[in-house]
């Protein structure tokens, strides 16, 4: 029984509707990725707008439109606010403008660079946040036909289009020297390279989207992920759904000093050093990362 939902929203019906919405988003993205005509009347040309904080494509905008329209049609009376990466860019984010108790945070296309590069390592993120904490997270990986659900306190699982479920299978690696890090391809940070020299680990996998990274932990293919703010910091829509998914599965997602992530704050920034892991060695891992950062960059705010 999952009752962490707004009044009048039934969990079973919510998940049924979200399945349809997500697979519709997958169809849009897969069509654009293959140069085919997208469904639902969206234009075929994959226009790309290279903005200061990264590229935005016609696929981003189409999925954004699809999600917002679908939420409005399927839940017209729901007492929640919806914010997405694409709509937030056009708004003044200096302060908390979304004061309602319930907030959906959406990323129509996480990993746009990977989408354009054709790696397949892109995802769609949907997170339901209550006040400042996520309670439900969904990560859709279109190219793998995987739809991951995480409900805090209830659990996490993935489904394919036929509804066949797959359980979480964390690895059993626990020693720091055995742990596998999942790292970014397009946001390589030299401080991370130096940090890992101070705490040798078992290896590194490089994957695109944050959602894809966290799912690799859920499959047991990797054990932890580090985010270090550089010239820019990740935003709520990068982290909310992956965090909810990982925590619902029994993993952990915190700042290096152990503080929890909070959402719907000023500018939606998730600054500092963030650590996501399967949880078995999270505290020890956090201590070693924190010590390493103090040695390398004592001024860095974790």
Steps between C-alpha positions, in 0.01 A plus 500: 500500500647835394314798643766771452293672231285812469136471607283336237788330320483121496838328474394219269327735258791744514748230398273374223476848351871570541589180317312622193650846523854363526472254213360782289810705585717201406332480159568869436868478596569176314346647184718810518806287576440300182411790274141378473172688521411543869148410611235740634554758227846625596725631224756261356803730478733465799588866547778570750541823697842518665436701815749610764413212733482234230311406185122496478345300218159467341483166684539672841222742414269237353524275806458802726179590317380140510557470875333829592200432277465145632510608865236765434270260318536205736507689832306826442397541866823387669631738763860515384733727306712382208844635412725365228849586381364660184232715665731605783749654257254773414412591857658707775632241742640736764327345797238236554214578262337162551366510852238227469539185704519278190725560202585293193856556376549381142798460271365421151844395374787445741820442307435710191864480391487120513172511309667701224809277505286192454626314808149415618593610851224754547193492722178670604462596868175554691504568874220583741630714785318575825621832637874447448530120490433260212248226569468343155749476217480366146791451262422394145781371278345487152778316316493214752120497525535529878261695721619526861269588789605594852251572781667597828407249766350256251785397271636523148478290184513526122249399234506448125212591268327172575506572872757233577682602817866492591617530860794704625824299521766700682851362480648352816825696469562678831871574534599842367775335297235288324237765428426601143436868432260610228619832360406755234621490142434861412570670834843368598639673807875502568434534872322165487805344335724634777251396768494141377880488521464551875243220538568224245185317397418195292439680173297759309218478247409805295129550426293798385176592677482510880197275474703247301777521757268426792333217309844344446530491881156339529608230254821433693720616213645786710496591868517877537487834323664831593388845389741790554373846414729673254427801282138396525307288745235239426140603553202346676379333180834319467489350849146476640374194311829306522520572874144385566559185295827411674374573853179305437720204401693522828800699381620842614538841335654777714754777512851386592449632853189285539247780457188420304422654163210745505293618205310807384764734639652814347582449130432125535875444539650180644844631584787336682616139508217252466542126552256234382569137589349159566536591867714215630812717544344843470620644830859381455497618140371842606768535764777422251357735238462778757859455619628498144317821413637673810852405390453600135266798520425607857295795375255272316153505656378142524 
